[in-house]
Amino acid sequence: MPQSTAPAPRDPDQHGDPVADGAAAAEVATPAVPAAGTGRVAAFFDVDNTIIRGASSFHLAVGLWRRGFFQRTDIVRFAVHQIRYLLFGENREQIDEVRSRALEIMRGRSVAEVVAIAEDIYDEVLALRIFPGTQRLLDQHIRAGHEVWLVTATPVEIADIIARRLGTTGALGTVAEHKDGFYTGRLVGDLLHGKAKASSVRALADKEGLDLSLSFAYGDSQNDVPILSEVGFPCAINPEGRLRKHAAEVGWPVREFRGRRNATRRGVDAATVAGSAWVLGLVIRAVRRRLRGGA
């Protein structure tokens, strides 16, 4: 694919001037790519809180719960995880706990059924939660002829749907094992998280002939540092505190697409937290009604 050689116009987000989601802000510019190098250029995007506000797996879990996949106690656990994620960023221990329970629940379920539900969840929820700033940035990479890959711990079935809907080259995600069209409750390999993301990107670059020194990566969490460190043009998008500090120390650019009110540490996505709390309250009230009925 052709490489971008166009000069980069002034980027209003590059130096701490956040772009509000609803504002008709200037188009986000991708940096110019040097002409040197023999491989193709790629851009690697994390998904949760980089492209989509909040955790995409949580929204899938809610959709599956409404269709009878999960129990109320499970959705409470997922809601608490979502709130923690928005407030404090990613935590590997919590992610592993939620992943293990989710795999257990999905055992014996049809892959085709889950994919169909995930398509509905994208239309109903995820499409409405895409950061316009990240969308513009992603579209510019596509127009520049760069390969664009989503790299996420989210199940690959969801990642593939998001990638297809956004018109990107493809997606790397966590792979749940399935046999004869049904989930076994086990993973193929490990959760695509942290260093595993970087390993997957290196393997993809070797396979596809991508030049990582000329490529781009975008993430929001300290756990994205390994993948950001693999490329010549790393950038923190909507970073949580630890990544923001690391980016300042190493000189990585930071872009805020959450709006001015959310550019500070206390600017958590209040709407999403409120929505998660609403789900939690709804479930608690349902449990209380059941207990009173039993009494």
N, C-alpha and C positions, 0 to 999 in steps of 0.2 A: 504494500500500500504506500502511497506517496507520503512523504514527511512534510510537516508544516514548516515553512520558512518565512512566514509573514511576521513582521515586527509586532511586538505585543503593545497594544495601546495601554494607556494608564489604567490601572486596576483600582477602582475605588475601594475594594474590600481588602487589598493587600496590606494596608498599613493601619488596620484596626478601625476602619469606618464601616460598621456592619450594614448590610442591606436588609431592610425589612421585607418580609415575605410578600406583602401586598403592594409594595412600592414599585413604580415603573423605573427601576434603577438601571444604570448603564450596564451594558452587557459585560459579563465577566470574561476576562481575556485569558487564554492559555498562553504561557510563556513561549517565546520563540524557541525552536529546537535547532541546535547546531547542525550543520550539514555533515559533519564527520560521523562515522559509524557505518557499519555494514548491515545491521539488523533493522527490523521494522520497529516503529514506535507504538507503544501501548499505554493505556491509562487504566489503572486498577482502582476501583472504588469499593470501599466498605459499604454496607447497606444500612444497618441500624444506626440512626442518629446522624448518618452522613448523607444518605439519599432519602431515607424515610424517617419521619419523626417517631421516636420510640422503637420498641422491639417488634419486628415483623412477626416473629414466632408467637408473641403474646396475642396479636390480633387473629392469627390462625387458630390459636388455642380457644379463643372466645367463640370463633365461628364453629369449631368442632364441638364445643360444649353445647352450643345452641342446637346442634344436630344430634346430640345424645352420645357423643364419644366420651366425654369426661364427666366425672362426678363433681358436685359442688365444691367439695374439699380441694379437688385438683385445681379448679379455676381460681379459688382463693389463693392457693400457693403461687400460681402463675401471676395473679394480680399483684401480690406482695413483691414478687421478683421484679415485675415491671416498674413498680414505684421505686424500689431500691435502685434499679438501673438508672432511672431518670434523675434521681436525687444524688447518687454517689458514683455512677459509672459502673463499668463491668466488674464482676467479681468471679473469678474462675470457680471457686468453691460452689457458689450459688448456681452458676451456669451448669456445672456438673450434676448438681442435685436435681435441677429442673429437667435436664436432659435425660437422666436415668429414669425419672418417673414418666416422662413423655414416651420414651422408647417402650417401657413396660405397657403403657396404655395402648400404643399403636400396634402391638403384637397381634397378628392375625387379621389386621384391617387391610382392605383392598387399596393398592397403590392408585388405581384409576379413580376410585372414589375420593381419595384425599386430594389428588391433583384437581379434580373437578371442583371440589369445595374451595381449594386454594385459588382457583380462577375467580370464583365468586367473591372471595374475600378481597382479592386485588381490586375488583370493580367497586365493591361496597365500601372499602375502608382504605386500603393502601394507596390507591391512586389519588386519594384526597389528602394524603399525608406526605407527599413528596415535596421537599424543599425546592421552591422555584429557582433559587440561586444555584443549587447543585444540578438541577435539570438543565439550566443554561450552560453550565460548565461542561456537563456530559455531552450535550448536543454539539458544543464547539469542537470537542475532541472528535466526534463522529464526522463533522464537516471537514475537519482537517485531514481526514483519512487515517486516523489512528485506530488501532484495535482498542476496543473498550471492554473490559472484563469486570464483572462483579466478583468480589472475593469476600465470603462471609461465612460465619459459623451457622447461619440459618440453613435449614434443610435444603438440599440442592433442588428439590422439586419446586419450592417457593422461589429460590434464587433464579431458576430457569424461567419461571413465569415473569418475574420482574424484569429480567434481562430481555426477554422477547418483547414485552410490552414497551420497554424503553428503546428498543431498536439497537441494543448493544451486540457485540460479537458473541458473548457467551457468559457463563457464570461458573465459578468454583464454589461449592458449598459442602456442608457436612452430608455424608452419604449414609442413609439408613439401609441396611441390608434387606433385600426382599427375595422371596423364592416363589416361583409360579404366580407372580403378581400380588403376593401378600407379604407384609412386613414381618420380619422374624423377631424384632425387638433387640437387634444388635446393630452395631455400627460397622461399616467397612472402613478400616483405618481409625483415625482419631477425629475428635471434634476439630473442625477447621478454625483454629483460634491461635492467636499469638504467633509463635515460631512456625506452627504448621502452615499458616498462611504464607509465610515467606518461602518455605520449602515448596509449596504448591506453585507459587509464582515462578520460582527458579526452574522447576520442572517444565512448566508451560512455556517459559521463554526458550528453553533448550529445544523443546518439541516444535515450536512455531517459528523459531528464528527471530525472536524479539530481542532488541537491544535495551537492556534494563538501564544502562547509563543514559539513554536518551528518553526514557519513559517516565511516567508520572504515577503517583499513588496518593490516595486521599483517605483519611480515616479520622475518627473522633475520639479514640480511646488510647490509653497508654498501651493497651494490648495490640494496637496497630503499629507500634514503633518498629517491630521487625520488618513488616512489609514496606513501611515508609523508608526504612534504611536501605532497602534493596535497589531503589531507583535514583536516577539523577535529579528528579524534580518532585520531592515530597511536599505535601501540603496538609496541614491540619484543618479540618472542617468541623465547626461547632465543637471544639475540643473540650473535654472535661478537664478538671484542674491539673491533673498530673501531666497530661499531654501538653497542655498550654505552657506549663513550666518548662518541660523538656524542649518544646519547640523554640521557646525564647532562648534557652541555653545553647542550642545548636544552630540557631539562625534559620529555622524553617518558617515559611510564610504561614499565616493563620487567616482563615476566612470564616466569617460569621454569617450564617444564613437564617438564624433563628429570630432576627429582629433585634432592635436596640435594647429592648427591655430584658432580653435573654443573654445579652453579651457578657454579663457578669456571672459570678459563681452562684449567686442566689437567684439568677434568672432561669429557674428550671421551667420546663414546659408545663405551665400550670394547668392548661386545658387537658393534657394527657394524664397528669397526676390526678386531676379531678375526675376524669373519666374512669381511671383505674379504681379510684376510691369508690366511685358510684357502683361499679361492678361488684366490688368487695362488699359494700353495704347491701346491695341487692341480694347477694348470696346469703349474707348473715341473716337478713330478715326472712328469707325463705327457709333457712334452717330452723330459726326460732318458731316459725309457724308450724313446721313439721313436728318439732318437739312438743309444742302446745297441743297439737292434734293428737299426738301419741299419748300425752298425759290424760 
